[in-house]
Amino acid sequence: MSRPVIFDETAQDTYLALIASGVPLGDAATKLGISRRTPNQLKNRDCGFAQRLAAAKTAGTAARQAAPRPLIHGRPATYNHHKCRCTPCTTAASHARSNAPDRKHATIHPLPAPQPPADPTKFPVLADVV
């Protein structure tokens, strides 16, 4: 008994259509009920599929950029969910990670105050020489 073919020509065409419409790779694989690795493995074995996938990715990028809903920049969600890597989004995501809930209430141990030397040194210091 052999394994059933789940990523046949019909599934490949559906996957590529989803990618070309702007759906992320992982979401398209989940909608088809396949692993995200399956198309990547096929891409490495089949040059024709690799070319079709590259064209679909290019079309998907154009579709996402022409989306009717503009992205709101400067938010961690735009960095995380929409994969925007502009400076305001990167800064917001970095700041959100530094203020993560597990770090907000961390106990801060201040350094002890410096203590003056207990014994005067037997070596001359510059103030004594001048």
N, C-alpha and C positions, 0 to 999 in steps of 0.2 A: 504494500500500500504506500503510495507517495503522498507528499504534502499537497494540499490544495493550493492552486495559484490564486493569490489574493491581489497581486499587483499586475494584472494583465493589461492588455492594450486599452481597454475601456477605462480601467481605474487610472492608468497613466494619463490618458487624455483628460479625465476629470480632475486629477491632481494638477496638471499643467494649467487647466482653465482656472482653477482656484488661485494658483500662484499668479497668473497673469491678471487676475482681477484685483490683486493687492492683498490677498490673505497671506499672513505669515506662514512660513514653511511648516512649523510645528502644528499650527491650527489646521492647515490643509490635510496633514497626515492624520490628525485626530478625527477629522470629519469623515475620512475614508476608512477609519478603523485599522490603520496600519502604523507601524513604528516609524518614527522620524528617520531612522537609519535606513529603512528600505529604499527610498528614492536615492539616497546618497550612495548606497552600495550598487544600485543599478547604474547610476551615473558613472561610477568607476569602471564598470564592465561594458557599457553600451555607449559608444561615441554619439550615436544618433540621439539617444535620450538626453545625453549631456548637452548637446547643442540646443535641443528643444527646451530643456530646463533653463539654460542661460537666457534664451530669448524670452521665456515666460517671466523670469526674474526681472529682466529689464522692463518688460511691460508692466509688471506688478509695481515696480518702483515708480514708474511714471504715473500709474493709477493712484498710488498713495499720495504722491506729490500734488496731484490734481484733485484731491479730495475736496468736496464742497465745504467741509468743516475745517477751518484753519486750526492749527495747533496753537495752544497757549504756551508760550515759551517761558522759561524761568520756574518751572514746577518739576518736582521729582517724578511725578507721574508721566510727564512728557518724555523724560529721559528713559524711564523704566519701560513704559508700555508702548510708546510710539517710536522708540529708538532714535530720538533726536539727540545729536551730540554737539549742539551749539554751546557756546560758552555759558550763557545764562542757565540752560538746562543742566549742564554738567556741574556748575557751581551749586545749583539748588539741590541736586541729588547728593553731592558730596556733603553739603551742610546737613541735609536730612539724615544721612548716615552717621554723622558725628553727633547729632542730637537724638540718636536712637533711644527708645524707652529704656533699654537695658543699661544705658550709660548716663541717663539724666540724673538718676538718684544715687550715683556712685559716691562712696565715701571718699572725700579728698583729705589726705593726710598732709598737713602743711609741714614744711621743713622746719626743724628747730632753729630758733634764733641763734646767730653766731655769738659765742661767749668770748669775752676778752681773755687773753692768756692769764693763767693763774699766777705763774712765777715770772718775774722779769728775766729776760734773757741775759746771759753773761757776755754775749757778743755785742759789740757796739752797733747801734743802728744809726742811720743817716742823720736823724735828728740830734743825736748825741755828738756826732763828729763835727757838725757845722756850727 
